C-alpha cells in the first residue's frame, strides 16, 4: 500500500515536469487577473514573473518532487 503512494507521487512529479508549460501558462493567467483586480482596488502588488521564469519554476518543482520520491522509494526498498 505504501509503495503505491510513493509511485503515485513520483508520477505526479513527472507529470508536473512534463506539462510544466501549460501549467505555468494557466497559473500566470490567474495571477495576472488577480494582480489587476487588486490594483483596481488600490493595493499595489508586484508584477507576475516572466513566462520563462514560471516555466523554469514549474519544471524544477516537478523534477524536485520526482527526485525526492525516487530517493524515498530507494530508501524503502533498501
Order of alpha helices (4+ residues) and beta strands (2+ residues): alpha-alpha-alpha
